[in-house]
Amino acid sequence: MAFENLSERIQKALRNLTGKGKISEEDINNASREIRLALLEADVNFKVVKDFIKKIKQEALGKEVQESLNPGQQVIKIVNEELTKMMGETAVGLNKSKHIPTIIMMVGLQGTGKTTTVGKLAYHLQKTDHARPLLIAGDIYRPAAIDQLKQIGGELNVPVFSKPDEKDVAKIVKDGLAEADKNKNDYVIIDTAGRLEIDEPLMEELERVKEVAQPDNILLVVDAMTGQAATDVAKGFDDRLDVTGVILTKLDGDTRGGAALSIRAVTGKPIIYTGQGEKLTDLEDFHPDRMASRILGMGDMLTLIEKAQQDYDAKEAEKVAMKMKENTFDFNDFIDQLEQVQKMGPLDQIMKMIPGMANNPQLKNLSIDEKQIAHTKAIVYSMTPAEREDPELLNPSRRRRIAAGSGRPVVEVNRMIKQFKQARDMMSKVTKGNFKGMENLPGMNSPMAKMAMRRMNKSFKKNKRKRIKNMKRFHS
């Protein structure tokens, strides 16, 4: 994640406030100084940092905080709320046209990953909106740009409109829109040319494309690794084109990530999506409150749940939830779940979405080798059908046979079976709303993790009636 250093330093500054019965103005000043330095080193805009720290100090020194039972946790709450406000408070989606197609014009400097992001957005719309998009190849200058877009379109089974011999980009876009109208595409995504820096010929061309296309959305693709420079780029494009939103790419490639915290505050333009990888699946809706939670080490359970739901059949999910609740989850279910989780992305990133796991020292250098997963599968596949359904059958002689069959040491087989049983028992408790024992897991005793757990507990109780209704529907 792009905020690892920032997250670690902010948490350290806030950790010094927790556990105190009363916090002084000096305590607040010291914590504010650490947070300010952390934000500046993450390349957050100076004015944004100044305003942010001012608000935190005003709120933290207020009567409500000073007289509360746990002022340290109140300060964490304030920092969380102000971080969320800084990034825009609520998630913002695309502007949708009343009549198809919804037209999206992608703009940005060269090297930001614009063409790849066109493909990511097409895939995202296919998954979330069952879209039938058309891609228009409007970058006629960069070598192989058209070929790259066609390759991406081929992978997604999405048509790409191009006219390699045409030199007028506005004419290409006009003809592409006519094609979309003929084929009844519900989205059109226009890839445009970039430059190493903003220049007049680029802007004039983009203005002509805008005039022809009359786009519902003009999305600026910005490289998060450029730090504060990203806000200058955003302002330059916005002044000429009136950008409707931002897609922040390469958020996984740098420890600064200050662009995500600065862009909304400086330009007033919302971040709509973030890209955190090179695969076409690596595009996420941007939620300011969830990003704030990640930065503060509270995890991001909602995004984790959404990732799971994207590749999950609702009825199958209810079935697994019921098996977890009844503690009948077996090794067949375990393999199915493991394969589902692998589809969601790198396991080390997924782990850090769990409250208490982000910046956990034990996960600092976590890198889950695919070989480990292959070894686990080999152990399970070496079990008999009866053993997979009933782990209690696995006595020492059976475990030795499984070790020989999978080519893994007996100690590894024992460890895997033990971990499976512990995880199964824990999930059985959690699905019943019993979070007791979770605080003993690594990293769960931090104030941020405890706050996240309280939220989960509250949410669990709030949605209990809905879950019971779903369970009844599943069994009927």
N, C-alpha and C positions, 0 to 999 in steps of 0.2 A: 504494500500500500504506500501511496505517496507521502503519507504523513507520519511515518514511523518515528523519526527523530523529534518532530514537533509534538506528537502525541506523548512520547516518553517524557519530554521536558515539562509539558503542561501538567501531566499527571503528578510528576515529582513535586512541582510547585504547590499543587493543591493538596498533596498527601500531607504536607507539613501543617495544614490547617485542620485536618480531620482529627477527631479524638479530643479536641480541646473543648473545655466547658465554656470558654469565652475567648473570643479572638480580638486582639487589639488593632488599632490603626497601623501600628508597625508591622504586624503580621500580614495585614492586607497589602501594605506597601511592598513588602518583600516578595510576596506571591505575585503581585502585579508586575514587579520589575522582571521576575523570571519569565512570566508569560509574555511580556513585551519583547524581551530579547529573543525568546523562542520564535515568536511570530515574525520578527524582523529577519532572523536567520533563515526562516522558511520562505523569505522573499515576498512577504505580504506588504502591500502598499503602506507607506509610512503614515499617511493621513488616516487610513482605515484603522491601523494599529492604535494610533493616538486616541481616536474616538472610542474604540472598543475598550481600551483600558480605563478611560474616563468613566464610561457607563458602569463598568464592573465595580470600580471603587465607590461610585455614588450608591449603587444598590447594596454592596457588601457592608457599607458603613451605616446603612439605614437601621432604624429602630427595630423593624421586624426581624432582621437577621441577628442583631446583637442580643435580642431577648429570647431567641428561639432555643430549644433544648439542644440542638445540634447545629451550631452556626457554620461549621466546616462543610457539612453536607448542603446547607443552604447556599453557600458560595459556589459549590460545584453546580448546583441547579442554575444559578445565575449565569455562570460561564457557559453552560450548555445552551441556555436560552439566547444569550447574546451571540454565540457562535452561529446558531441557527438563523437569527435575524440577519447577521452579516452576509450569509450565503443566500438569503432570500425568503426565509420562513417556510413557504409552502412550495411543493413541486409544481412545475409548470409544464404543460403538455404542448403538443403541436396545435396550430390553428387549423381547423378542418373546414374545407369548403362545403357550402350547402349542396353543391352539385359536383359529381366526380368530373375530373380528377382533382385531388388536393395536390397543389404544386409546391415542391420544395426546391429551393435554389441553394446549393452549397457553395460557400466562398471561403477563402483563406489563403495564407501564404504557402509557397512551395515547401514541401517537406513536413507538413503537419499531419500527413496521413489522410488527406481529404478523400482520395479515390477509394481507399480501403474503407473509410468511414461511410461512404455512399453505400457500399456493399453491406456493411454492418447494419445500417439503418434499414435497408431493404429487408434484410433477414429479420430484424426486430419487428418490423411492421407485418411481415408474414406470420410471425409467431403470435403477436399480441392482437392483431386486427384482421387476421386472415386476408391480408392485402394481396392485390395483384398489381405490383408496381411495374413501371417502365423506367429504365435508366437512360438518360441522354448523355452521350459522350461530348461534352462541350470544351474539353481541354485538347486543343489541336496543336499545341506547341511542345509539350513535354514528350520526349521520345517514348513510345510504347504505352502512353497513357490510355489510348483507345483499346489496345490489346489487353492491358491490365483489367480494364472495366469489363471487357467481353469475357475474360477468363472468370472474373468474379460472378458475372451474370450466369455463366454456364454452370458454375458450382451451385448456384441458388435456383437454377431453372427460371431465371428472370430475363425477359428480353432487354436487349441493349440497342438503342437507336444511334447510329453513327453515319456520318458522310465524310469519309477520310479526305476526299478531294475538295471539299467545300472549305473556303477560307473565311467565310462570314459566319461567325458563331451564332449571331442572332437568327440567321436564316436556318441553321441547323436546329436550333431550339424551336423555331416556329414549325418546321416540318415534323419534328419529334412530337410536338403537342398534337398535331393533326393525326399522327399515327396513334397516339394514346386515345384520342377521341374515337377513332375508328374501331380500335380494339377494346374499348370500354375499360381501360385501366383505371383503377381507383386512386392510384398515387403516381406522380411523376417526380423523379429525383434527378436534378440537373447537376452534373459534375462540371465545374468550371476551372479555368486555368488559374494558376497561382504565379507569384514572383518571389524572389528572395526577400524583397521588401515592397512596400506599397509604392506604386508609381502611377502617373497620370494615364498612360495608355491602358493599363489594367483596369483602372476604375472606370474609364470611359466605356470599355468593352462590357464590363459588368452592368453598368447603367443601361446600355442598350439591351442586354439580355433581360434585365428586370422589366424594361418597358414592354418587350415582346411577350414575356412569360406571365407578367402580372402575378408573381408568386404569392401564395398564402403564407409561406414561411421563407425567410432568408436566414439560414443557419451558418454562423461563423465557426469554422473548425480551428481550434487553437491548441497549440502544443503546450501542455502543462509545464514542460521542462524549461520553457522560456521565462518562467517566473514573472516578475513585474512587467517585463516587456510585453507580455500577453495583454495587459490592460491597455497599453498604448496602441497595439495592433487593433484591438477591439474598438477602441475609440475612433481610429482612422477609418475603418470599414463602416462603422455605424454612422459617422458624419455624412458619408456619401450615399449609403444604401439603405439606411434605417433598418439595421439588423433586428430580427425578431427574437433570436435566441442564440445560445452558444453550445457547441459540443466540445468538451475538453478531452483531448486525447493524451495518450502516454502517461496517464495518471499513476501507472505502476512503475514508471521508469526513472523516477527521481525522488529524493528524500525531501525536497523543498515543498513543492505543491502549492505554493502561495497563490498561484493564479486562481485556484478554486475559491479561495477566501477573499480575493480582491475584486474579481471581475464584476460581480453583481453590485457591490458597494460603489465602485468607481463609475461604471457605465450605466447602471440601472437595467441592464439586460440579463435575463435569467439564464442560468446554465440548465439546459434541458436534458442532455445526456452526457455520460462520461464513458470513455474507452479505456479499458485497463488490460490490454493484451493484444495479440496480433490475429487471433482467430476471428472469424466473422460472427461468432456468437458473443464476442467480448464487448457488448455495449449495454449500459444500464441506464434506466431512468435516474435522474438526479433528484435526491430527496435531501434538502438541507438539514432536516432534523436527524436523519439517519447518519449523515456524514459527521455531524457534530458528535453523535454518540460514538462513532468509530474513533474519532480523534481523542475523546475522553476515556477510551478504553472500555466503553459500555457494550461494545459489540454492535451487531446489526441483525437481530433475529428476523425482522420483517423481510429484509432483502433475502436472507437465507431461506425463509419459508417460500417466498415468491419464486426463487430459483428452483426450489423443489417442485412447486406446483406447475411450472412451465412444462416439465417433462413427466408429469404425473397424472394418471387417470384418477378422478375424484373418488370413484367407487373403490379403486385399489387402495387409495390413501386411507379411506375409512376402515377397510379390511385390516390394514397394517396397524392402524391406531387401536383397533379393537384387540388385536393379538398382543400388542404391547401392554394394553391395560390389563388383560387377563393373564399376562406373563406366559403366553404360549408361543411367543416369537421364537422361531427355530433357525437352524443354519441355512435352510433353503431361503427363508425370508432375508436372512443376513446377506447372502450373496446377491439377491435381487436388489437390496438397499445399497450395497457397496457399488454395484454397477450404476444405479441411479445417481449416487453421489459423485461418481467419476464424471458423469455427464455435466455436472454443475460447474466444473472447473477445478483448478489446482487445489488439492486438499489443504495445503498450508494457508491459502487465502480464506477458504471456507471456515477453518478452525478459528481464525481471527475475527469472524463475525459473531462468535459465541461470546456472551458476556463473560468478562474476566480473562479471556484468552488473548485478547489484543495486548501486545507488549508484555505478555507473561514471560519472565526470564527463562522459564523452561522451554518456551517456544521461540525464543529469540532467533535461533539459527535453524528452525525447523525446516526440513526439506524431506517430504515424504516420497521415498523412492518408489517408482512403479513396480520395482522388483519385489518390494515388501508386500504389495497388494497381490502380486502373482503368487508369492509363497503362501499367503493366507488362503487364496483360492485353491491352491494345490492341496493344502491340508484338508479343506472342506470336501473337495472332490475325491479325496482318498477315503472318506467315510462311506459307510453303507447307507442306503436310503433310510433305514430305521434309525441309525445313529444321527443323521441330520435332523430328523423329526423329533428325536428325544435325546438331548445332550446328556441326560442322566445315565444313559447306557455306557458312557465313555469311561470304563474302568481302566486301570493301568495297562493290562495286556492289549486292549483295543487301541489305546493311545500309542503303544509301541508299534503296533501294526500300521497305524496311520502315519507315524513318523517314517517308517520304512517305505511305505507306498508313495509318500510325497517328497521323499529325499530331504526332509528337514529334521533337525535334532529333536529328541523327545522333549527337551526343556522348552523349545519354541512352541511345540504343540500344546504343552501344558499351559504356557503363558497365554496363548491365544484363546484357549477354552475358558480360562479363568477370567480374562478380560471380557469375553463375550457374555458370560454369566453376570458379571458386575454391571455391564452396560444394560443388559436386559432388565435386571432388577431396578436399576435407576430409572430407566424409561417407563417401567410399569408404575413407579411412584409418581413420576412427573405427569403422565397422562391422567392420573387420578387427582391431580392438583396438589400433590404432596411434594413440596420442594425441600423437605427436610433432608439433610445430608449433602445437598448441593454445595453448601458453604465450605465443606471440607475438601472439595475438589481443588486442584492447583489453580491459584490465581483468583478464586472466588471470594476471598476474604478482603479484597480491596474495596474501598468505599464506592468506587464507580460500579464495580460488579454487584455489590449489594443493592445499590440503587436500581440497577437494571433488573435484578432478580425480583425486587418489589414490584416493578412495573409489569414484569411477566406474570407474577402471582395475581396482581390486580386485574390484568387483562384476562387471565384464565377464568377467574371468578365471574367477571363481567360477561364472558361469552359462553358460560356453562349451559344456559338454556338452549342456545343455538346448536351446541355440540350434541346435546341430548336429542334434539329434533333430527339432526343429521343421522345419528346412530339408528333411531327408530326407522327413518326412511330407508336406510341401508338394509336393515333386517326384514323390512316388509316386502 
